[in-house]
């Protein structure tokens, strides 16, 4: 049974944690999108610390012309504050927005700095709308945009951008790729991921995302709340969600 549960979690994780290229390098961007550098790369503050590492490597590879961190305070912020301060006590995180914390992390660990911060958004919806406002106000070229969010929320972030800016080329690159394994009746991650959620929270985030991505009256798509563009949820993903629900019930982030 636990093996089947792990397989279902991994199916949901692979679906939600979309990556359009194998790496954020000029070569990979050229192979898939025929560009060697995107106009903008955006890291969203809902990510775990692994997102900061992805942004740093992208900056080293010159994957974009401009780099932006977006994030005020939301349901993941306190966890980011606690973990960042625990790893880097010299970084003050109390009361600070996600974008400022990630910027401090980049500076402390890598000696790098983003070009712009957006510190007011509180959810995935206004992450996108406030980002677009920033791009317009600062007149930042943004025909091609790399989006990097926590893997559980990556596909929803892309769908939000497709709703509000369908004319842009969106390149998804989830902050991490998690693989869950079963061993001796226990679930665990196959390899360490920087700042990773505990297993129960990861599962709850994934299950909550499937509810949001499903385009029905309860979801976030055009047939529901209208927060995102339509997303096709494959039958295999829906079946995996249903299987997990039998074991976890309504074990989802509200």
C-alpha positions in Angstrom: 0.0 0.0 0.0 2.7 2.5 0.9 4.5 1.9 -2.4 1.2 2.8 -4.2 0.9 5.9 -2.0 4.5 7.0 -2.9 3.8 6.5 -6.6 0.7 8.7 -6.4 2.5 11.4 -4.5 5.2 11.4 -7.1 2.6 11.6 -9.9 1.1 14.7 -8.3 4.5 16.2 -7.6 5.7 15.7 -11.2 2.5 17.3 -12.5 2.5 20.3 -10.2 6.3 20.9 -10.3 6.5 21.7 -14.0 10.0 22.3 -15.5 10.0 23.3 -19.2 13.8 23.0 -19.5 16.3 20.6 -17.9 18.4 23.5 -16.6 18.4 27.3 -16.7 21.3 27.7 -19.1 21.6 29.5 -22.4 22.0 26.1 -24.2 18.8 24.6 -22.6 16.8 27.7 -23.3 17.9 27.7 -26.9 17.1 24.1 -27.4 13.5 24.5 -26.2 12.6 28.2 -26.8 15.2 29.4 -29.3 16.3 32.1 -26.9 19.7 32.2 -25.1 18.5 34.5 -22.4 15.0 35.3 -21.1 14.0 38.9 -20.5 13.1 38.3 -16.9 13.4 35.6 -14.2 11.1 35.7 -11.2 11.4 33.8 -8.0 8.3 33.7 -5.9 8.5 33.8 -2.1 6.2 30.9 -1.6 9.2 28.6 -2.4 11.4 26.8 0.0 15.1 27.9 0.2 15.9 25.7 -2.7 14.3 28.4 -4.9 17.0 30.8 -3.8 19.7 28.3 -4.9 18.0 27.9 -8.3 17.9 31.7 -8.7 21.6 32.0 -7.8 22.6 29.4 -10.3 20.4 31.0 -13.0 22.1 34.3 -12.3 25.6 32.7 -12.6 24.5 31.2 -16.0 23.0 34.6 -17.1 19.7 32.9 -17.9 17.9 36.3 -17.8 18.5 40.0 -18.3 16.6 41.0 -15.1 15.9 39.2 -11.9 13.0 39.8 -9.6 11.9 38.3 -6.3 8.1 38.6 -5.6 6.5 37.9 -2.2 5.0 39.7 0.8 3.4 37.6 3.5 1.3 34.5 3.0 0.7 31.0 4.3 4.4 29.9 3.8 6.1 33.1 5.1 6.6 32.1 8.8 8.2 28.8 7.8 10.6 30.7 5.6 11.4 33.2 8.3 12.1 30.4 10.9 14.2 28.2 8.6 16.3 31.1 7.1 17.1 32.5 10.6 17.9 29.1 11.9 20.4 28.5 9.1 21.7 32.0 9.0 21.3 33.7 12.4 22.8 36.9 11.1 19.8 37.3 8.8 17.0 39.1 10.6 13.7 37.7 9.4 11.1 38.7 12.0 8.3 40.6 10.3 10.1 40.8 6.9 8.4 39.9 3.6 9.4 36.9 1.6 11.2 38.9 -1.1 13.4 40.7 1.4 14.3 37.4 3.1 15.3 35.7 -0.2 17.3 38.8 -1.2 19.2 38.6 2.1 19.8 34.9 1.6 21.1 35.5 -1.9 23.5 38.2 -0.6 24.6 36.2 2.5 25.2 32.8 0.7 26.1 33.9 -2.8 27.0 37.5 -2.8 24.3 38.2 -5.4 21.5 40.7 -5.6 18.2 40.8 -7.6 17.4 43.8 -9.7 13.9 44.3 -8.2 11.8 43.3 -5.2 8.0 43.2 -5.0 7.1 42.9 -1.3 3.3 43.5 -1.1 1.7 40.4 -2.7 0.0 37.9 -0.4 -1.1 35.0 -2.6 -0.4 33.4 -6.0 -3.0 35.7 -7.7 -1.6 39.0 -6.7 1.9 37.6 -7.0 1.2 37.7 -10.8 -0.8 41.0 -10.9 1.6 42.9 -8.7 4.6 41.5 -10.8 2.9 42.7 -14.0 2.4 46.1 -12.4 6.1 46.3 -11.5 7.1 45.3 -15.0 5.0 48.0 -16.4 5.9 50.7 -13.9 9.6 50.1 -14.3 9.3 49.5 -18.1 11.2 46.2 -17.8 11.2 44.2 -21.1 9.4 41.0 -20.4 8.3 39.2 -23.5 9.9 36.0 -22.1 9.6 35.3 -18.4 11.0 32.4 -16.3 8.8 31.7 -13.4 10.3 29.8 -10.4 7.9 28.9 -7.6 7.7 26.1 -5.0 7.2 22.9 -6.9 3.7 22.3 -5.4 2.5 25.7 -6.8 4.5 25.9 -10.0 1.7 24.9 -12.5 -0.8 27.2 -10.8 1.7 30.1 -11.1 2.1 29.5 -14.8 -1.7 29.3 -15.2 -2.0 32.7 -13.5 0.4 34.3 -15.8 -1.4 32.7 -18.8 -4.6 34.3 -17.6 -3.3 37.8 -17.0 -0.5 38.0 -19.7 -1.3 35.4 -22.4 1.0 37.3 -24.9 4.1 36.5 -22.9 6.4 33.4 -23.4 6.3 31.7 -20.0 9.1 29.3 -19.0 8.3 27.2 -15.9 11.1 26.0 -13.7 9.9 24.6 -10.4 12.3 25.3 -7.5 12.9 21.5 -6.9 12.0 18.1 -8.0 11.1 15.8 -5.1 10.9 12.0 -5.3 9.2 10.1 -2.5 10.2 6.5 -1.7 8.7 3.8 0.5 11.0 1.9 2.7 10.0 -0.4 5.6 6.5 1.0 5.5 7.7 4.6 5.8 7.6 7.4 3.3 10.7 9.6 2.8 12.4 11.8 0.2 15.0 10.0 -2.0 17.5 12.8 -1.7 17.9 16.0 0.5 16.2 19.2 -0.7 17.2 22.5 0.8 14.5 23.7 3.2 12.1 21.0 2.2 8.6 20.7 3.8 8.0 17.8 6.1 6.2 14.9 4.3 2.8 15.5 5.7 2.8 19.2 4.7 4.2 18.3 1.2 1.3 15.9 0.7 -1.3 18.4 1.9 0.1 21.1 -0.4 0.0 18.7 -3.4 -3.5 17.5 -2.7 -4.8 21.1 -2.2 -3.3 22.1 -5.6 -5.2 19.4 -7.5 -8.4 20.9 -6.1 -7.4 24.3 -7.2 -6.2 23.3 -10.7 -9.3 21.2 -11.5 -11.5 23.4 -13.7 -14.8 23.0 -12.0 -17.1 25.0 -9.7 -14.8 24.4 -6.8 -11.5 25.1 -8.6 -9.6 28.2 -9.5 -10.1 28.0 -13.3 -12.6 29.7 -15.6 -15.4 27.4 -14.5 -14.8 28.2 -10.8 -13.3 31.2 -9.2 -11.6 32.5 -12.3 -8.2 33.1 -10.8 -6.2 31.2 -13.4 -6.4 30.0 -17.0 -7.7 26.6 -17.7 -5.5 23.7 -16.8 -5.9 20.2 -18.2 -5.6 17.7 -15.3 -4.8 14.3 -16.8 -7.0 11.4 -15.8 -3.9 9.7 -14.2 -3.4 12.6 -11.9 -7.0 12.8 -10.9 -7.0 9.1 -10.2 -3.8 9.4 -8.1 -5.5 12.3 -6.1 -8.6 10.1 -5.5 -6.4 7.2 -4.3 -4.6 9.5 -1.8 -7.9 11.0 -0.6 -9.0 7.5 0.4 -6.1 7.4 2.7 -5.7 11.0 3.8 -9.3 12.3 3.6 -9.5 16.0 3.3 -5.8 16.3 4.2 -5.3 19.4 2.2 -4.2 23.0 2.7 -7.2 25.2 2.8 
